[in-house]
Amino acid sequence: MILSHNNFVEIFFDFTDAFWVEIETNKNDNVTDNVTDNVPDKRRKLLLNLFKSNNKISTSELAMKLKVTKRTILRDIEKLKQQNKLKRIGSEKIGHWTIIQK
Protein backbone atom coordinates (compact mmCIF):
# COMPACT_ATOMS: atom_id res chain seq x y z
CA MET A 1 0.00 0.00 0.00
CA ILE A 2 1.37 3.47 -0.87
CA LEU A 3 0.14 6.71 0.68
CA SER A 4 1.23 10.00 -0.80
CA HIS A 5 0.51 13.61 0.13
CA ASN A 6 1.47 16.46 -2.25
CA ASN A 7 4.56 14.60 -3.48
CA PHE A 8 6.41 15.39 -0.26
CA VAL A 9 6.02 12.15 1.68
CA GLU A 10 5.49 8.61 0.49
CA ILE A 11 4.81 5.85 2.95
CA PHE A 12 5.17 2.24 1.90
CA PHE A 13 3.53 -0.57 3.90
CA ASP A 14 4.49 -4.15 3.29
CA PHE A 15 2.51 -6.84 5.09
CA THR A 16 4.17 -10.24 5.28
CA ASP A 17 5.01 -12.25 8.37
CA ALA A 18 6.74 -9.05 9.59
CA PHE A 19 5.56 -5.45 9.47
CA TRP A 20 7.74 -2.97 7.54
CA VAL A 21 7.22 0.74 7.07
CA GLU A 22 9.38 2.80 4.73
CA ILE A 23 9.03 6.59 4.65
CA GLU A 24 10.60 8.76 1.97
CA THR A 25 10.52 12.52 2.29
CA ASN A 26 11.38 15.44 0.02
CA LYS A 27 10.39 13.72 -3.17
CA ASN A 28 10.98 17.01 -4.96
CA ASP A 29 14.75 16.69 -5.46
CA ASN A 30 15.15 20.18 -6.93
CA VAL A 31 14.05 21.97 -3.72
CA THR A 32 17.65 22.40 -2.59
CA ASP A 33 18.69 23.60 -6.04
CA ASN A 34 15.88 26.14 -6.09
CA VAL A 35 16.75 27.46 -2.65
CA THR A 36 20.46 27.82 -3.38
CA ASP A 37 19.66 29.60 -6.65
CA ASN A 38 16.80 31.82 -5.50
CA VAL A 39 17.90 32.98 -2.04
CA PRO A 40 21.10 34.78 -3.14
CA ASP A 41 19.26 36.36 -6.09
CA LYS A 42 16.54 37.73 -3.82
CA ARG A 43 19.12 38.95 -1.31
CA ARG A 44 21.06 40.74 -4.07
CA LYS A 45 17.87 42.50 -5.18
CA LEU A 46 17.35 43.59 -1.58
CA LEU A 47 20.93 44.83 -1.50
CA LEU A 48 20.37 46.96 -4.59
CA ASN A 49 17.26 48.45 -3.00
CA LEU A 50 19.20 49.23 0.18
CA PHE A 51 21.93 50.90 -1.89
CA LYS A 52 19.26 52.97 -3.67
CA SER A 53 17.93 54.25 -0.37
CA ASN A 54 21.39 54.84 1.16
CA ASN A 55 24.38 54.74 -1.15
CA LYS A 56 26.81 55.12 1.78
CA ILE A 57 25.51 52.19 3.85
CA SER A 58 28.26 50.01 5.33
CA THR A 59 28.66 46.29 4.80
CA SER A 60 28.19 45.77 8.55
CA GLU A 61 24.85 47.60 8.43
CA LEU A 62 23.80 45.55 5.40
CA ALA A 63 24.71 42.31 7.15
CA MET A 64 22.69 43.31 10.19
CA LYS A 65 19.64 44.36 8.14
CA LEU A 66 19.65 41.19 6.04
CA LYS A 67 20.59 38.91 8.94
CA VAL A 68 23.61 37.38 7.21
CA THR A 69 27.35 37.56 7.78
CA LYS A 70 29.49 40.40 6.53
CA ARG A 71 31.34 37.84 4.38
CA THR A 72 28.05 36.94 2.64
CA ILE A 73 27.45 40.63 1.90
CA LEU A 74 30.97 40.96 0.46
CA ARG A 75 30.36 37.92 -1.78
CA ASP A 76 27.04 39.36 -2.96
CA ILE A 77 28.62 42.74 -3.65
CA GLU A 78 31.39 41.09 -5.65
CA LYS A 79 28.81 39.18 -7.69
CA LEU A 80 26.83 42.39 -8.36
CA LYS A 81 30.04 44.09 -9.48
CA GLN A 82 30.85 41.17 -11.81
CA GLN A 83 27.35 41.45 -13.27
CA ASN A 84 27.92 45.19 -13.89
CA LYS A 85 25.02 46.10 -11.60
CA LEU A 86 27.01 47.89 -8.91
CA LYS A 87 30.09 50.09 -8.74
CA ARG A 88 32.02 51.67 -5.89
CA ILE A 89 32.96 55.33 -6.31
CA GLY A 90 35.75 56.51 -4.01
CA SER A 91 37.31 54.85 -1.00
CA GLU A 92 35.62 52.53 1.48
CA LYS A 93 35.66 55.24 4.12
CA ILE A 94 34.30 58.25 2.22
CA GLY A 95 33.03 56.72 -1.04
CA HIS A 96 29.59 55.59 -2.11
CA TRP A 97 27.85 52.94 -4.17
CA THR A 98 26.40 53.56 -7.62
CA ILE A 99 23.84 51.27 -9.20
CA ILE A 100 24.56 50.78 -12.88
CA GLN A 101 21.37 51.14 -14.94
CA LYS A 102 21.09 49.32 -18.24
N, C-alpha and C positions, 0 to 999 in steps of 0.2 A: 504494500500500500504506500502511495506517495502523497504527501500533503505539501502544498506550495502556497505561499502568500506573497504576492507582488514580486516574484522572482528574487526575493532576498533570502528566504530560508526554505530549504527543502528537507523534509524529514522522511526517512525511509524506515519502514517497519518490515521485519522479516520474521515470520512465525514458523518455527520448526520445533525441535525438541528443546531449543533454547530461545530466549527472547533477545533480539538485537535491535538497537536503535542507532541510526546514523544520522547526524545532523550536519548539513553543509550550510554555511552562511556566506553572504556577500557573493551571490551568484553573478553579479554585475562586475566583472573583472576590471573594467575600465574606470571604476570609481576613483581609484588611487591616481590614475593617469589624469583624469579630469581635475582632481583637486590640485595636483602639483602643477598643472598647466594654468588653471583659472585663478588660483589664489594670488600668485605673484602679479599677474596681469591686472587684477582688480586693485591690488595694493599700489601698483605703479600709477594707475589712474587717480587713485586717492592722493598719491604724492604730487602729481601734477596739479591737482586742485589746490592742495595746500601751498604749493609754490606760487600759484596764481594769487592766492589771498595774502601771502606774505613771502616775498621773494628773498628775504634775508633770514628765514627760519633756519635754525641750526639742525644738524643731524640728530643731536640728542633730543631736541624738542620733537622732531619727526618720529623718532623711535618711541618716545613716550606716548604721543598721540595715537600711533598705530599699534601700540602694544607689541612691538618686536624689538630685536636687538639693534644696536647701532650698526653692527656689521651687516645685518640684513638691509638696512637703509642704504649703506654704502654700496652694496651689491646692486640694489635696485637703481640707484643713481647712475652707477656705471653702465648698467644695461640701457637706461634711458639716454645716456650720452652716446652709446654705440648706435642706438636707433635714431640718432639725430633729432631727439625730441626735447633735449635739455642741454643747456650750456651754462658754464660758470663764467661770470664776468668779474674780474678782479680776484683778490686774495681771499682765502678762507675767512680771515678776520673781518675785513671791511667790504668784501665783494657781495654779489647777489646772483641769484639764479634767473636765467632767461629761458622761457619756453619757446621753442622753435616751432613756428606755425608753418604748415605746408599748404 
